[in-house]
Amino acid sequence: QIAETGGGLVQPGESLRLSCVMTGIIFAEHDMAWYRQALGQQREFLAGITEDGHTNYGDSMKGRLTITRNNAQKTLYLQIHDLRPEDTAGYYCNAKGNPYWGEGTQVFVYS
């Protein structure tokens, strides 16, 4: 089960911290990632973190993201800085190779 939280209505330039709790797997043994999907567009990769903490970032929001994890709490985080209207989308997390997705958390950036 995947539960993403932390989205909401924000103004340009603000920051958000998204959280994702994933149960049903041994969280600490999985590489994890964040994605987003805007209306009418395909889901895109934002950031990934390996089971031992190595991170990598996609190009679309690079420089404005920080992905972290807390294995004891089975929780994945995504800190987003300097939000822009074009960042409006559903944000999703998942474990590498898992074909099932949660409902995501919605982020709306408006001016």
SULDA-V578274 format. One record per pair of residues at least 4 apart in sequence whose C-alpha atoms are under 8 Angstrom apart, sorted by the first residue. I is the first residue (numbers start at 1). J is the second residue. If there is no record, write none. Layout:
{{I J} {I J}}
This chain:
{{1 22} {1 23} {1 24} {1 102} {2 20} {2 21} {2 22} {2 23} {2 93} {2 94} {2 101} {2 102} {2 103} {3 20} {3 21} {3 22} {3 102} {3 103} {3 104} {4 18} {4 19} {4 20} {4 21} {4 91} {4 92} {4 93} {4 102} {4 103} {4 104} {4 105} {5 18} {5 19} {5 20} {5 104} {5 105} {6 16} {6 17} {6 18} {6 19} {6 105} {7 16} {7 17} {7 18} {7 91} {7 105} {7 106} {7 107} {7 108} {8 105} {8 106} {8 107} {8 108} {9 107} {9 108} {9 109} {9 110} {10 14} {10 15} {10 83} {10 107} {10 108} {10 109} {10 110} {11 83} {11 84} {11 109} {11 110} {11 111} {12 82} {12 83} {12 84} {12 85} {12 109} {12 110} {12 111} {13 81} {13 82} {13 83} {13 84} {14 81} {14 82} {14 83} {15 79} {15 80} {15 81} {15 82} {15 83} {16 79} {16 80} {16 81} {17 77} {17 78} {17 79} {17 80} {18 77} {18 78} {18 79} {18 80} {19 75} {19 76} {19 77} {19 78} {20 75} {20 76} {20 77} {20 93} {21 73} {21 74} {21 75} {21 76} {22 27} {22 74} {22 75} {23 27} {23 74} {26 30} {27 71} {27 74} {28 51} {28 71} {28 72} {28 74} {29 51} {30 50} {30 51} {30 95} {30 96} {31 48} {31 49} {31 50} {31 51} {31 95} {31 96} {32 48} {32 49} {32 50} {32 51} {32 76} {32 93} {32 94} {32 95} {32 96} {33 45} {33 46} {33 47} {33 48} {33 49} {33 93} {33 94} {33 95} {33 96} {34 45} {34 46} {34 47} {34 48} {34 78} {34 91} {34 92} {34 93} {34 94} {35 43} {35 44} {35 45} {35 46} {35 47} {35 91} {35 92} {35 93} {36 43} {36 44} {36 45} {36 46} {36 89} {36 90} {36 91} {36 92} {37 41} {37 42} {37 43} {37 44} {37 89} {37 90} {37 91} {38 42} {38 43} {38 88} {38 89} {38 90} {39 89} {45 57} {45 58} {46 57} {46 58} {46 59} {46 60} {46 61} {46 62} {47 55} {47 56} {47 57} {47 58} {47 65} {47 66} {47 67} {48 55} {48 56} {48 57} {48 67} {49 53} {49 54} {49 55} {49 56} {49 67} {49 68} {49 69} {50 54} {50 55} {53 68} {53 69} {55 67} {57 61} {57 62} {57 65} {58 62} {61 65} {64 80} {64 81} {64 82} {65 78} {65 79} {65 80} {65 81} {66 78} {66 79} {66 80} {67 76} {67 77} {67 78} {67 79} {68 76} {68 77} {68 78} {69 74} {69 75} {69 76} {69 77} {70 74} {70 75} {70 76} {71 75} {76 93} {83 87} {83 109} {84 88} {84 109} {84 110} {85 108} {85 109} {85 110} {85 111} {86 109} {87 107} {87 108} {87 109} {88 106} {88 107} {88 108} {88 109} {89 106} {89 107} {89 108} {90 104} {90 105} {90 106} {90 107} {91 104} {91 105} {91 106} {91 107} {92 101} {92 102} {92 103} {92 104} {92 105} {93 101} {93 102} {93 104} {94 98} {94 101}}
